[in-house]
Amino acid sequence: MSEIIASETIKIYDQRILSLINPDATVVKIAEGEIHSEGPVYFQEDDSVVWSDVNANCLFRWSASDGVSIIRKPSHYQNGNYRDRKGRIVACSHGDRGIVRRERDGQWNILVDRYQGNRLNSPNDLVVKSDGTIWFTDPPFGLTQPNQGYGGNEEQPGSFVYRFDPETEEIDAVITEMERPNGIAFSPDESLLYVSDTSAFEHPQQHHYIRVYDVVDGKRVTNGRVFAIIEPGQPDGFCVDEHGNIFTSSEDSVQVYTSDGTRLGKIMVPQTCANLTFGGKSGNSLFIAAGKSLYAIELKTRGIQQT
């Protein structure tokens, strides 16, 4: 496929990307100094971004008015962050080996850390569905990677994707056949669930792709298949815009795919991208956690993360 370089920032493989990104848009560094930036989530209430530094065991907040501040240290190796239907942070904790939530009084509570009586591995990324249920991935990176958890033994027979209902405390393994599930997101109508497998991170001969599943009755999935193989690097985290396009991390960029798996182009990022989220007052800012920094770029499309 021929590549058209529109600018230093945007690489175009399909002209349809121009409806999503201005060719002269620029990626701006808005924070720096972290070790391994991950899991950004946007809060429109105060126009802020909260994100993790997994290796530094710290949770950061950025806003244009206040700059950067630390909101939790130690963070117990928090990774992916999201917001629930009541505007509270829910997060994956490698250290707690569970899903945690920040309550209105500022306290952090563990919502779930076991499945069938055994400890989870190290929840990595999550998404909150419109019914309030939390869907999350559970690879063992917090157990196997130095400085990303407190260590320990795997107690689950595999790395699963779970659906957890905070109201009933019911937890179900909805995907059990993946090697190392990582990033996770729903399509705009929640009829599809996208999950990345980044097992090649530890075992180069294995996977670096995004899979997609049909959601059945809002509670389970079926018909898993490969959506896109991401290279170079890994599809660590990703997000979806209002049109169903997927914006995914990779080694050199944020890669943009249509819902049928066509790669439209790349947003070049100076450091290796780990995860990203939409936000901003108009919903069209893309915040990118990459390497030791947090970046932002203004787009012509908006995200679907509920506010």
Beta strands, then each sheet from edge to edge (+ up, - down):
strand 1: 4-5
strand 2: 10-12
strand 3: 28-32
strand 4: 37-43
strand 5: 48-53
strand 6: 58-63
strand 7: 67-72
strand 8: 78-83
strand 9: 89-93
strand 10: 98-102
strand 11: 108-112
strand 12: 114-115
strand 13: 118-119
strand 14: 126-128
strand 15: 134-137
strand 16: 161-165
strand 17: 170-175
strand 18: 181-186
strand 19: 192-197
strand 20: 209-216
strand 21: 220-229
strand 22: 238-240
strand 23: 246-249
strand 24: 253-257
strand 25: 263-268
strand 26: 273-279
strand 27: 285-290
strand 28: 293-298
sheet 1: 1+ 2- 25+ 24- 23+ 22-
sheet 2: 3+ 28- 27+ 26-
sheet 3: 4+ 5- 6+ 7-
sheet 4: 8+ 9- 10+ 11-
sheet 5: 12+ 13-
sheet 6: 14+ 15- 16+ 17-
sheet 7: 18+ 19- 20+ 21-
end
